[in-house]
């Protein structure tokens, strides 16, 4: 099945895909702020540059898009019809990189939490808020 956009339009669409300050990331930040958590954004000195870092709790939070990081939900399992080999390899590479970054953070004494885009739907937000509340409760701030 051919692409619905011509190459210049497809290029423009792909350029608009952001790596930081995405809608899902802003939603997680709002929940954490409501819970009273103090955090930093995109710490470049940590492996993988986590989206949200709670330094006093040694907690790194990644907010992943289901498609881009190969989640096992419906959106994450979708593979484009055009250039299937490219997209399969790209997403597998993203998954491998995510695993390496999580391992590097864990070996440095950080706890790693991943929040998926599909967990941010309106009906799932209360469950996410409970999950983050429990996570904050079990990782008390260090003095």
Phi and psi in degrees as a GROMACS rama.xvg file:
@    title "Ramachandran Plot"
@    xaxis  label "Phi"
@    yaxis  label "Psi"
@TYPE xy
-71.4928  158.686  UNK-2
-65.4103  145.081  UNK-3
-77.88  -14.3139  UNK-4
-111.221  151.844  UNK-5
-76.5686  162.537  UNK-6
-54.1926  -43.5847  UNK-7
-64.3327  -37.5923  UNK-8
-69.0154  -42.0226  UNK-9
-60.6057  -41.7571  UNK-10
-61.7668  -41.7483  UNK-11
-64.975  -40.2591  UNK-12
-63.5724  -45.435  UNK-13
-68.0209  -31.5468  UNK-14
-64.2536  -25.7027  UNK-15
-81.7096  -6.23217  UNK-16
-73.4969  118.361  UNK-17
-92.8412  155.505  UNK-18
-102.375  -19.3686  UNK-19
-141.358  159.432  UNK-20
56.7745  39.3494  UNK-21
-77.5928  166.102  UNK-22
-57.5053  -48.6855  UNK-23
-59.922  -39.8343  UNK-24
-64.7864  -42.4117  UNK-25
-63.9425  -35.5215  UNK-26
-63.1332  -46.053  UNK-27
-63.6028  -39.9046  UNK-28
-63.2017  -39.6618  UNK-29
-61.8055  -42.701  UNK-30
-63.4975  -45.6327  UNK-31
-63.4666  -39.056  UNK-32
-63.818  -42.7849  UNK-33
-61.86  -31.1623  UNK-34
-83.2397  -2.67066  UNK-35
85.863  14.7209  UNK-36
-80.3944  144.535  UNK-37
-105.074  131.388  UNK-38
-144.692  166.261  UNK-39
-121.398  158.177  UNK-40
-110.946  138.096  UNK-41
49.8613  56.3905  UNK-42
-67.8103  110.179  UNK-43
-70.5356  -17.648  UNK-44
-83.5173  -2.03431  UNK-45
-107.035  147.008  UNK-46
-58.1869  131.349  UNK-47
82.1821  -3.68996  UNK-48
44.9674  71.7486  UNK-49
-54.3331  146.333  UNK-50
-63.316  -42.8125  UNK-51
-134.542  131.662  UNK-52
-126.438  128.648  UNK-53
-106.931  90.1433  UNK-54
-61.2026  -39.7223  UNK-55
-69.2775  -17.5546  UNK-56
-105.858  -0.27552  UNK-57
51.4652  49.1188  UNK-58
-124.292  127.055  UNK-59
-113.614  128.712  UNK-60
-116.143  125.038  UNK-61
-104.926  133.52  UNK-62
-109.171  107.952  UNK-63
-105.375  139.677  UNK-64
-77.3196  134.39  UNK-65
-60.3166  -43.2166  UNK-66
-66.1274  -50.2309  UNK-67
-68.7578  -26.1224  UNK-68
-113.198  9.34398  UNK-69
67.4189  45.1831  UNK-70
-67.7772  162.32  UNK-71
-91.6498  21.4303  UNK-72
-90.6666  179.757  UNK-73
-59.377  -44.5742  UNK-74
-68.7957  -35.9975  UNK-75
-73.0415  -27.5946  UNK-76
-81.7459  -12.4611  UNK-77
-70.4998  132.795  UNK-78
-122.417  128.679  UNK-79
-57.6814  148.044  UNK-80
-71.429  -37.5346  UNK-81
-78.5372  136.729  UNK-82
53.1917  49.603  UNK-83
-56.4987  -41.1273  UNK-84
-61.3959  -43.3776  UNK-85
-60.4536  -49.8762  UNK-86
-68.3146  -37.4973  UNK-87
-62.3202  -46.4634  UNK-88
-64.8997  -41.0344  UNK-89
-62.1968  -47.3105  UNK-90
-69.0482  -38.4014  UNK-91
-63.8191  -37.7949  UNK-92
-63.6151  -40.8158  UNK-93
-62.1927  -42.5631  UNK-94
-64.0394  -42.241  UNK-95
-64.3045  -42.4171  UNK-96
-62.8276  -42.5262  UNK-97
-60.3012  -42.3031  UNK-98
-65.3829  -41.8321  UNK-99
-62.4692  -43.371  UNK-100
-64.8094  -41.9983  UNK-101
-63.6157  -40.6962  UNK-102
-65.4355  -42.0534  UNK-103
-64.0661  -41.1583  UNK-104
-65.4361  -44.3405  UNK-105
-63.1327  -40.2498  UNK-106
-70.2415  -19.9384  UNK-107
-90.1923  5.46428  UNK-108
92.02  14.4403  UNK-109
-98.4091  145.695  UNK-110
-91.6407  140.207  UNK-111
-118.16  130.951  UNK-112
-127.352  135.746  UNK-113
-114.484  128.466  UNK-114
-110.518  125.46  UNK-115
-93.8822  149.257  UNK-116
-54.7923  -37.5818  UNK-117
-68.8425  -18.5933  UNK-118
-79.1841  -2.77445  UNK-119
-104.254  10.5374  UNK-120
-67.0982  154.301  UNK-121
-54.5089  -40.2423  UNK-122
-73.1415  -19.5949  UNK-123
-97.9687  -8.84623  UNK-124
-60.5699  -41.6446  UNK-125
-59.4658  -38.9921  UNK-126
-66.5871  -39.0464  UNK-127
-65.093  -42.262  UNK-128
-61.7264  -41.4056  UNK-129
-63.144  -42.8282  UNK-130
-61.2072  -45.1746  UNK-131
-68.2803  -36.6902  UNK-132
-61.4267  -45.3155  UNK-133
-64.6724  -39.2642  UNK-134
-63.6046  -42.2837  UNK-135
-67.0552  -35.8465  UNK-136
-67.8435  -35.2026  UNK-137
-85.3555  -9.68983  UNK-138
-121.485  77.8341  UNK-139
-64.921  146.387  UNK-140
-60.3792  143.265  UNK-141
-81.7684  148.662  UNK-142
